[in-house]
Amino acid sequence: LHAAREVMLDDIQTIQLRARATGKAHTLMFYPDEDLYVAFEGLDINRTAIVMARTLTDAPFNVRIAGTDLGTDQSVVVSQTGELEKNFTLRISDGGIEKPVKFSGVCFSRGTVTETDSLLEIKTGVLDIANGKSGLKLNLGL
């Protein structure tokens, strides 16, 4: 659980750095039932905007997303300056043991997040990245 928590923290920090480097807002979308989270450039949830994805049930982590405190909207916007829009907590679990992963935000008003693609289309985009069809598009400009 500790390793998975650290990777999640690093992933979110990487997306915050990418938002600052590109000067563009990003959206983090959490799919707890799929044990998946995906980062998109911009506020449109579509497979062509995927810049990072992680499935926690994959090796070496083999953990699940037990839930979030995000309510029905499982997304969080990262501003163009790299700030998270709100505080939130993810819960990861392994073998009945849960660990919270807490994130701190600054409480800003975000634009409307639009879900253009379905979960199936997003998962297809994630597979494209995993298979090297479009590559991991960090483009940090560093």
PAGUKOL-904286 format. One record per residue: residue in three letters; x, y, z of N, C-alpha, C in turn. Coordinates in steps of 0.2 Angstrom, whole numbers, plus 5000, padded with zeros to 4 digits. Layout:
atom code->ALA&n.u->X&n.v->Y&n.w->Z&ca.u->X&ca.v->Y&ca.w->Z&c.u->X&c.v->Y&c.w->Z
...
// end
This chain:
atom code->LEU&n.u->5004&n.v->4994&n.w->5000&ca.u->5000&ca.v->5000&ca.w->5000&c.u->5004&c.v->5006&c.w->5000
atom code->HIS&n.u->5010&n.v->5006&n.w->5004&ca.u->5014&ca.v->5012&ca.w->5004&c.u->5017&c.v->5014&c.w->4997
atom code->ALA&n.u->5019&n.v->5009&n.w->4993&ca.u->5022&ca.v->5010&ca.w->4987&c.u->5017&c.v->5013&c.w->4982
atom code->ALA&n.u->5011&n.v->5010&n.w->4982&ca.u->5005&ca.v->5013&ca.w->4978&c.u->5004&c.v->5020&c.w->4980
atom code->ARG&n.u->5003&n.v->5021&n.w->4986&ca.u->5002&ca.v->5028&ca.w->4989&c.u->5007&c.v->5033&c.w->4986
atom code->GLU&n.u->5014&n.v->5031&n.w->4986&ca.u->5019&ca.v->5035&ca.w->4984&c.u->5019&c.v->5037&c.w->4977
atom code->VAL&n.u->5017&n.v->5031&n.w->4973&ca.u->5016&ca.v->5032&ca.w->4966&c.u->5010&c.v->5037&c.w->4964
atom code->MET&n.u->5005&n.v->5036&n.w->4968&ca.u->4999&ca.v->5041&ca.w->4966&c.u->5001&c.v->5048&c.w->4968
atom code->LEU&n.u->5005&n.v->5049&n.w->4973&ca.u->5007&ca.v->5056&ca.w->4975&c.u->5011&c.v->5059&c.w->4969
atom code->ASP&n.u->5016&n.v->5054&n.w->4967&ca.u->5021&ca.v->5056&ca.w->4962&c.u->5017&c.v->5058&c.w->4955
atom code->ASP&n.u->5012&n.v->5053&n.w->4953&ca.u->5008&ca.v->5055&ca.w->4947&c.u->5004&c.v->5061&c.w->4948
atom code->ILE&n.u->5001&n.v->5063&n.w->4953&ca.u->4997&ca.v->5069&ca.w->4954&c.u->5002&c.v->5075&c.w->4953
atom code->GLN&n.u->5008&n.v->5074&n.w->4957&ca.u->5013&ca.v->5080&ca.w->4956&c.u->5015&c.v->5081&c.w->4949
atom code->THR&n.u->5016&n.v->5075&n.w->4945&ca.u->5019&ca.v->5076&ca.w->4938&c.u->5013&c.v->5079&c.w->4934
atom code->ILE&n.u->5007&n.v->5078&n.w->4935&ca.u->5002&ca.v->5082&ca.w->4932&c.u->5002&c.v->5089&c.w->4934
atom code->GLN&n.u->5003&n.v->5090&n.w->4940&ca.u->5003&ca.v->5097&ca.w->4942&c.u->5009&c.v->5101&c.w->4939
atom code->LEU&n.u->5015&n.v->5098&n.w->4938&ca.u->5020&ca.v->5101&ca.w->4935&c.u->5019&c.v->5101&c.w->4927
atom code->ARG&n.u->5015&n.v->5097&n.w->4924&ca.u->5014&ca.v->5097&ca.w->4917&c.u->5009&c.v->5103&c.w->4916
atom code->ALA&n.u->5004&n.v->5104&n.w->4920&ca.u->4999&ca.v->5110&ca.w->4920&c.u->5003&c.v->5116&c.w->4920
atom code->ARG&n.u->5008&n.v->5117&n.w->4924&ca.u->5012&ca.v->5123&ca.w->4925&c.u->5016&c.v->5124&c.w->4919
atom code->ALA&n.u->5019&n.v->5118&n.w->4916&ca.u->5024&ca.v->5119&ca.w->4911&c.u->5020&c.v->5121&c.w->4904
atom code->THR&n.u->5014&n.v->5118&n.w->4903&ca.u->5010&ca.v->5119&ca.w->4897&c.u->5006&c.v->5125&c.w->4898
atom code->GLY&n.u->5004&n.v->5128&n.w->4904&ca.u->5000&ca.v->5133&ca.w->4905&c.u->4993&c.v->5132&c.w->4904
atom code->LYS&n.u->4991&n.v->5125&n.w->4904&ca.u->4984&ca.v->5123&ca.w->4903&c.u->4981&c.v->5119&c.w->4909
atom code->ALA&n.u->4975&n.v->5120&n.w->4910&ca.u->4972&ca.v->5116&ca.w->4915&c.u->4972&c.v->5109&c.w->4913
atom code->HIS&n.u->4971&n.v->5104&n.w->4918&ca.u->4971&ca.v->5097&ca.w->4917&c.u->4965&c.v->5094&c.w->4921
atom code->THR&n.u->4963&n.v->5089&n.w->4919&ca.u->4958&ca.v->5085&ca.w->4923&c.u->4960&c.v->5078&c.w->4925
atom code->LEU&n.u->4959&n.v->5077&n.w->4932&ca.u->4960&ca.v->5070&ca.w->4934&c.u->4954&c.v->5067&c.w->4935
atom code->MET&n.u->4953&n.v->5061&n.w->4932&ca.u->4947&ca.v->5057&ca.w->4932&c.u->4948&c.v->5051&c.w->4936
atom code->PHE&n.u->4944&n.v->5049&n.w->4941&ca.u->4945&ca.v->5043&ca.w->4945&c.u->4939&c.v->5038&c.w->4943
atom code->TYR&n.u->4941&n.v->5032&n.w->4942&ca.u->4936&ca.v->5027&ca.w->4940&c.u->4937&c.v->5021&c.w->4946
atom code->PRO&n.u->4934&n.v->5022&n.w->4952&ca.u->4936&ca.v->5018&ca.w->4957&c.u->4933&c.v->5010&c.w->4955
atom code->ASP&n.u->4928&n.v->5010&n.w->4952&ca.u->4926&ca.v->5003&ca.w->4950&c.u->4931&c.v->4999&c.w->4945
atom code->GLU&n.u->4935&n.v->5003&n.w->4942&ca.u->4940&ca.v->5000&ca.w->4937&c.u->4947&c.v->5000&c.w->4940
atom code->ASP&n.u->4947&n.v->5003&n.w->4946&ca.u->4954&ca.v->5004&ca.w->4950&c.u->4959&c.v->5008&c.w->4945
atom code->LEU&n.u->4956&n.v->5013&n.w->4942&ca.u->4959&ca.v->5017&ca.w->4937&c.u->4959&c.v->5024&c.w->4938
atom code->TYR&n.u->4964&n.v->5028&n.w->4937&ca.u->4964&ca.v->5035&ca.w->4936&c.u->4967&c.v->5038&c.w->4930
atom code->VAL&n.u->4965&n.v->5043&n.w->4927&ca.u->4967&ca.v->5045&ca.w->4921&c.u->4968&c.v->5053&c.w->4921
atom code->ALA&n.u->4973&n.v->5056&n.w->4918&ca.u->4974&ca.v->5063&ca.w->4918&c.u->4973&c.v->5065&c.w->4910
atom code->PHE&n.u->4969&n.v->5070&n.w->4910&ca.u->4968&ca.v->5073&ca.w->4903&c.u->4970&c.v->5080&c.w->4903
atom code->GLU&n.u->4973&n.v->5082&n.w->4897&ca.u->4974&ca.v->5089&ca.w->4896&c.u->4968&c.v->5093&c.w->4894
atom code->GLY&n.u->4966&n.v->5098&n.w->4898&ca.u->4960&ca.v->5102&ca.w->4897&c.u->4955&c.v->5099&c.w->4901
atom code->LEU&n.u->4949&n.v->5102&n.w->4900&ca.u->4943&ca.v->5100&ca.w->4903&c.u->4938&c.v->5095&c.w->4900
atom code->ASP&n.u->4940&n.v->5092&n.w->4894&ca.u->4936&ca.v->5088&ca.w->4890&c.u->4939&c.v->5081&c.w->4891
atom code->ILE&n.u->4934&n.v->5076&n.w->4894&ca.u->4936&ca.v->5069&ca.w->4895&c.u->4936&c.v->5066&c.w->4888
atom code->ASN&n.u->4941&n.v->5065&n.w->4885&ca.u->4941&ca.v->5061&ca.w->4879&c.u->4948&c.v->5058&c.w->4878
atom code->ARG&n.u->4948&n.v->5052&n.w->4874&ca.u->4954&ca.v->5048&ca.w->4874&c.u->4960&c.v->5052&c.w->4870
atom code->THR&n.u->4958&n.v->5056&n.w->4866&ca.u->4964&ca.v->5060&ca.w->4863&c.u->4968&c.v->5065&c.w->4867
atom code->ALA&n.u->4964&n.v->5066&n.w->4873&ca.u->4967&ca.v->5071&ca.w->4878&c.u->4971&c.v->5068&c.w->4884
atom code->ILE&n.u->4971&n.v->5061&n.w->4884&ca.u->4974&ca.v->5057&ca.w->4889&c.u->4982&c.v->5059&c.w->4889
atom code->VAL&n.u->4984&n.v->5061&n.w->4895&ca.u->4992&ca.v->5062&ca.w->4896&c.u->4995&c.v->5057&c.w->4901
atom code->MET&n.u->4991&n.v->5053&n.w->4905&ca.u->4993&ca.v->5049&ca.w->4909&c.u->4988&c.v->5044&c.w->4912
atom code->ALA&n.u->4989&n.v->5038&n.w->4913&ca.u->4984&ca.v->5033&ca.w->4916&c.u->4987&c.v->5028&c.w->4920
atom code->ARG&n.u->4984&n.v->5026&n.w->4926&ca.u->4987&ca.v->5021&ca.w->4930&c.u->4981&c.v->5016&c.w->4932
atom code->THR&n.u->4982&n.v->5010&n.w->4931&ca.u->4978&ca.v->5005&ca.w->4934&c.u->4981&c.v->5002&c.w->4940
atom code->LEU&n.u->4978&n.v->5003&n.w->4946&ca.u->4982&ca.v->5000&ca.w->4952&c.u->4982&c.v->4993&c.w->4953
atom code->THR&n.u->4977&n.v->4989&n.w->4950&ca.u->4977&ca.v->4982&ca.w->4951&c.u->4983&c.v->4979&c.w->4947
atom code->ASP&n.u->4986&n.v->4983&n.w->4942&ca.u->4992&ca.v->4980&ca.w->4939&c.u->4998&c.v->4979&c.w->4943
atom code->ALA&n.u->5002&n.v->4974&n.w->4941&ca.u->5009&ca.v->4973&ca.w->4945&c.u->5013&c.v->4980&c.w->4944
atom code->PRO&n.u->5017&n.v->4982&n.w->4949&ca.u->5018&ca.v->4978&ca.w->4955&c.u->5014&c.v->4980&c.w->4961
atom code->PHE&n.u->5009&n.v->4984&n.w->4960&ca.u->5005&ca.v->4987&ca.w->4966&c.u->4999&c.v->4982&c.w->4968
atom code->ASN&n.u->4995&n.v->4979&n.w->4963&ca.u->4990&ca.v->4975&ca.w->4965&c.u->4985&c.v->4977&c.w->4971
atom code->VAL&n.u->4984&n.v->4983&n.w->4970&ca.u->4979&ca.v->4986&ca.w->4975&c.u->4973&c.v->4989&c.w->4972
atom code->ARG&n.u->4968&n.v->4990&n.w->4976&ca.u->4962&ca.v->4993&ca.w->4973&c.u->4960&c.v->5000&c.w->4975
atom code->ILE&n.u->4956&n.v->5004&n.w->4972&ca.u->4954&ca.v->5010&ca.w->4974&c.u->4947&c.v->5008&c.w->4978
atom code->ALA&n.u->4947&n.v->5009&n.w->4984&ca.u->4942&ca.v->5007&ca.w->4988&c.u->4936&c.v->5013&c.w->4988
atom code->GLY&n.u->4938&n.v->5019&n.w->4986&ca.u->4933&ca.v->5024&ca.w->4986&c.u->4937&c.v->5031&c.w->4986
atom code->THR&n.u->4932&n.v->5036&n.w->4985&ca.u->4935&ca.v->5043&ca.w->4986&c.u->4930&c.v->5047&c.w->4990
atom code->ASP&n.u->4931&n.v->5053&n.w->4991&ca.u->4926&ca.v->5057&ca.w->4995&c.u->4924&c.v->5062&c.w->4990
atom code->LEU&n.u->4925&n.v->5061&n.w->4983&ca.u->4923&ca.v->5066&ca.w->4978&c.u->4915&c.v->5066&c.w->4977
atom code->GLY&n.u->4911&n.v->5061&n.w->4979&ca.u->4904&ca.v->5061&ca.w->4977&c.u->4903&c.v->5059&c.w->4971
atom code->THR&n.u->4898&n.v->5061&n.w->4967&ca.u->4896&ca.v->5058&ca.w->4961&c.u->4901&c.v->5061&c.w->4955
atom code->ASP&n.u->4904&n.v->5066&n.w->4956&ca.u->4908&ca.v->5069&ca.w->4951&c.u->4915&c.v->5067&c.w->4953
atom code->GLN&n.u->4918&n.v->5062&n.w->4950&ca.u->4924&ca.v->5059&ca.w->4951&c.u->4930&c.v->5062&c.w->4948
atom code->SER&n.u->4930&n.v->5069&n.w->4947&ca.u->4935&ca.v->5072&ca.w->4944&c.u->4938&c.v->5078&c.w->4948
atom code->VAL&n.u->4944&n.v->5080&n.w->4947&ca.u->4947&ca.v->5085&ca.w->4950&c.u->4951&c.v->5089&c.w->4945
atom code->VAL&n.u->4950&n.v->5096&n.w->4945&ca.u->4954&ca.v->5100&ca.w->4940&c.u->4960&c.v->5102&c.w->4943
atom code->VAL&n.u->4965&n.v->5102&n.w->4939&ca.u->4972&ca.v->5105&ca.w->4941&c.u->4972&c.v->5111&c.w->4937
atom code->SER&n.u->4973&n.v->5117&n.w->4940&ca.u->4974&ca.v->5124&ca.w->4936&c.u->4980&c.v->5124&c.w->4932
atom code->GLN&n.u->4980&n.v->5129&n.w->4928&ca.u->4986&ca.v->5130&ca.w->4924&c.u->4992&c.v->5132&c.w->4928
atom code->THR&n.u->4991&n.v->5134&n.w->4934&ca.u->4997&ca.v->5135&ca.w->4939&c.u->4998&c.v->5129&c.w->4943
atom code->GLY&n.u->4995&n.v->5123&n.w->4942&ca.u->4997&ca.v->5117&ca.w->4945&c.u->4993&c.v->5116&c.w->4952
atom code->GLU&n.u->4988&n.v->5120&n.w->4953&ca.u->4985&ca.v->5119&ca.w->4960&c.u->4979&c.v->5115&c.w->4959
atom code->LEU&n.u->4977&n.v->5110&n.w->4964&ca.u->4971&ca.v->5106&ca.w->4964&c.u->4966&c.v->5110&c.w->4966
atom code->GLU&n.u->4960&n.v->5109&n.w->4963&ca.u->4954&ca.v->5113&ca.w->4964&c.u->4951&c.v->5112&c.w->4971
atom code->LYS&n.u->4952&n.v->5107&n.w->4974&ca.u->4949&ca.v->5106&ca.w->4981&c.u->4953&c.v->5100&c.w->4985
atom code->ASN&n.u->4952&n.v->5100&n.w->4991&ca.u->4955&ca.v->5094&ca.w->4995&c.u->4951&c.v->5088&c.w->4993
atom code->PHE&n.u->4954&n.v->5082&n.w->4993&ca.u->4950&ca.v->5076&ca.w->4992&c.u->4955&c.v->5070&c.w->4995
atom code->THR&n.u->4951&n.v->5065&n.w->4996&ca.u->4955&ca.v->5059&ca.w->4998&c.u->4953&c.v->5053&c.w->4994
atom code->LEU&n.u->4958&n.v->5049&n.w->4992&ca.u->4957&ca.v->5042&ca.w->4989&c.u->4958&c.v->5037&c.w->4995
atom code->ARG&n.u->4955&n.v->5031&n.w->4994&ca.u->4956&ca.v->5026&ca.w->4999&c.u->4958&c.v->5020&c.w->4994
atom code->ILE&n.u->4964&n.v->5017&n.w->4996&ca.u->4967&ca.v->5011&ca.w->4992&c.u->4967&c.v->5006&c.w->4997
atom code->SER&n.u->4966&n.v->5000&n.w->4994&ca.u->4965&ca.v->4994&ca.w->4999&c.u->4969&c.v->4988&c.w->4996
atom code->ASP&n.u->4971&n.v->4983&n.w->5001&ca.u->4974&ca.v->4977&ca.w->4999&c.u->4973&c.v->4972&c.w->5004
atom code->GLY&n.u->4970&n.v->4967&n.w->5003&ca.u->4968&ca.v->4961&ca.w->5008&c.u->4964&c.v->4964&c.w->5014
atom code->GLY&n.u->4960&n.v->4968&n.w->5012&ca.u->4955&ca.v->4971&ca.w->5018&c.u->4958&c.v->4976&c.w->5022
atom code->ILE&n.u->4965&n.v->4978&n.w->5020&ca.u->4968&ca.v->4984&ca.w->5024&c.u->4967&c.v->4990&c.w->5019
atom code->GLU&n.u->4964&n.v->4996&n.w->5022&ca.u->4964&ca.v->5002&ca.w->5018&c.u->4968&c.v->5007&c.w->5021
atom code->LYS&n.u->4971&n.v->5011&n.w->5016&ca.u->4975&ca.v->5017&ca.w->5017&c.u->4972&c.v->5023&c.w->5014
atom code->PRO&n.u->4972&n.v->5029&n.w->5017&ca.u->4969&ca.v->5035&ca.w->5014&c.u->4975&c.v->5038&c.w->5011
atom code->VAL&n.u->4974&n.v->5041&n.w->5005&ca.u->4979&ca.v->5045&ca.w->5001&c.u->4976&c.v->5052&c.w->5001
atom code->LYS&n.u->4978&n.v->5057&n.w->5005&ca.u->4975&ca.v->5064&ca.w->5005&c.u->4979&c.v->5069&c.w->5000
atom code->PHE&n.u->4975&n.v->5073&n.w->4997&ca.u->4977&ca.v->5078&ca.w->4993&c.u->4975&c.v->5085&c.w->4995
atom code->SER&n.u->4979&n.v->5090&n.w->4995&ca.u->4976&ca.v->5097&ca.w->4997&c.u->4976&c.v->5101&c.w->4991
atom code->GLY&n.u->4970&n.v->5105&n.w->4991&ca.u->4968&ca.v->5109&ca.w->4985&c.u->4967&c.v->5116&c.w->4988
atom code->VAL&n.u->4966&n.v->5121&n.w->4984&ca.u->4965&ca.v->5128&ca.w->4985&c.u->4958&c.v->5131&c.w->4985
atom code->CYS&n.u->4953&n.v->5127&n.w->4983&ca.u->4946&ca.v->5129&ca.w->4982&c.u->4945&c.v->5134&c.w->4977
atom code->PHE&n.u->4946&n.v->5133&n.w->4971&ca.u->4944&ca.v->5138&ca.w->4966&c.u->4939&c.v->5135&c.w->4962
atom code->SER&n.u->4935&n.v->5140&n.w->4958&ca.u->4930&ca.v->5139&ca.w->4954&c.u->4933&c.v->5136&c.w->4947
atom code->ARG&n.u->4930&n.v->5130&n.w->4945&ca.u->4933&ca.v->5127&ca.w->4939&c.u->4928&c.v->5128&c.w->4933
atom code->GLY&n.u->4930&n.v->5127&n.w->4927&ca.u->4926&ca.v->5127&ca.w->4922&c.u->4922&c.v->5121&c.w->4922
atom code->THR&n.u->4918&n.v->5120&n.w->4917&ca.u->4914&ca.v->5114&ca.w->4916&c.u->4918&c.v->5108&c.w->4913
atom code->VAL&n.u->4918&n.v->5103&n.w->4916&ca.u->4921&ca.v->5097&ca.w->4914&c.u->4916&c.v->5093&c.w->4909
atom code->THR&n.u->4918&n.v->5092&n.w->4903&ca.u->4914&ca.v->5088&ca.w->4898&c.u->4916&c.v->5081&c.w->4897
atom code->GLU&n.u->4912&n.v->5076&n.w->4898&ca.u->4913&ca.v->5069&ca.w->4897&c.u->4911&c.v->5068&c.w->4890
atom code->THR&n.u->4916&n.v->5069&n.w->4885&ca.u->4914&ca.v->5067&ca.w->4878&c.u->4914&c.v->5060&c.w->4876
atom code->ASP&n.u->4919&n.v->5056&n.w->4879&ca.u->4920&ca.v->5049&ca.w->4878&c.u->4918&c.v->5045&c.w->4884
atom code->SER&n.u->4915&n.v->5039&n.w->4882&ca.u->4913&ca.v->5035&ca.w->4887&c.u->4919&c.v->5031&c.w->4891
atom code->LEU&n.u->4917&n.v->5028&n.w->4896&ca.u->4923&ca.v->5024&ca.w->4900&c.u->4926&c.v->5019&c.w->4895
atom code->LEU&n.u->4922&n.v->5016&n.w->4891&ca.u->4925&ca.v->5011&ca.w->4886&c.u->4930&c.v->5014&c.w->4881
atom code->GLU&n.u->4928&n.v->5020&n.w->4879&ca.u->4932&ca.v->5024&ca.w->4874&c.u->4939&c.v->5026&c.w->4878
atom code->ILE&n.u->4938&n.v->5028&n.w->4884&ca.u->4944&ca.v->5030&ca.w->4888&c.u->4948&c.v->5024&c.w->4889
atom code->LYS&n.u->4945&n.v->5018&n.w->4891&ca.u->4950&ca.v->5012&ca.w->4892&c.u->4953&c.v->5010&c.w->4885
atom code->THR&n.u->4950&n.v->5011&n.w->4880&ca.u->4953&ca.v->5010&ca.w->4873&c.u->4959&c.v->5015&c.w->4872
atom code->GLY&n.u->4958&n.v->5021&n.w->4874&ca.u->4964&ca.v->5026&ca.w->4874&c.u->4969&c.v->5024&c.w->4879
atom code->VAL&n.u->4968&n.v->5022&n.w->4884&ca.u->4973&ca.v->5019&ca.w->4889&c.u->4977&c.v->5014&c.w->4886
atom code->LEU&n.u->4973&n.v->5009&n.w->4883&ca.u->4976&ca.v->5003&ca.w->4880&c.u->4981&c.v->5005&c.w->4874
atom code->ASP&n.u->4979&n.v->5010&n.w->4871&ca.u->4983&ca.v->5013&ca.w->4865&c.u->4990&c.v->5016&c.w->4868
atom code->ILE&n.u->4990&n.v->5019&n.w->4874&ca.u->4996&ca.v->5022&ca.w->4877&c.u->5000&c.v->5016&c.w->4879
atom code->ALA&n.u->4997&n.v->5011&n.w->4883&ca.u->5000&ca.v->5005&ca.w->4885&c.u->5004&c.v->5001&c.w->4880
atom code->ASN&n.u->5001&n.v->5001&n.w->4874&ca.u->5004&ca.v->4997&ca.w->4869&c.u->5008&c.v->5001&c.w->4864
atom code->GLY&n.u->5009&n.v->5008&n.w->4866&ca.u->5014&ca.v->5012&ca.w->4863&c.u->5012&c.v->5015&c.w->4856
atom code->LYS&n.u->5005&n.v->5015&n.w->4855&ca.u->5002&ca.v->5018&ca.w->4849&c.u->5003&c.v->5025&c.w->4849
atom code->SER&n.u->5002&n.v->5028&n.w->4855&ca.u->5002&ca.v->5036&ca.w->4855&c.u->5007&c.v->5038&c.w->4860
atom code->GLY&n.u->5010&n.v->5034&n.w->4865&ca.u->5015&ca.v->5035&ca.w->4869&c.u->5012&c.v->5039&c.w->4875
atom code->LEU&n.u->5016&n.v->5040&n.w->4880&ca.u->5014&ca.v->5044&ca.w->4886&c.u->5016&c.v->5051&c.w->4885
atom code->LYS&n.u->5011&n.v->5055&n.w->4885&ca.u->5012&ca.v->5062&ca.w->4882&c.u->5013&c.v->5067&c.w->4888
atom code->LEU&n.u->5019&n.v->5067&n.w->4891&ca.u->5020&ca.v->5071&ca.w->4897&c.u->5022&c.v->5078&c.w->4894
atom code->ASN&n.u->5026&n.v->5079&n.w->4889&ca.u->5028&ca.v->5085&ca.w->4886&c.u->5029&c.v->5091&c.w->4892
atom code->LEU&n.u->5033&n.v->5089&n.w->4896&ca.u->5034&ca.v->5094&ca.w->4902&c.u->5038&c.v->5100&c.w->4900
atom code->GLY&n.u->5042&n.v->5100&n.w->4894&ca.u->5046&ca.v->5106&ca.w->4892&c.u->5051&c.v->5108&c.w->4897
atom code->LEU&n.u->5054&n.v->5103&n.w->4900&ca.u->5059&ca.v->5104&ca.w->4905&c.u->5066&c.v->5102&c.w->4902
// end
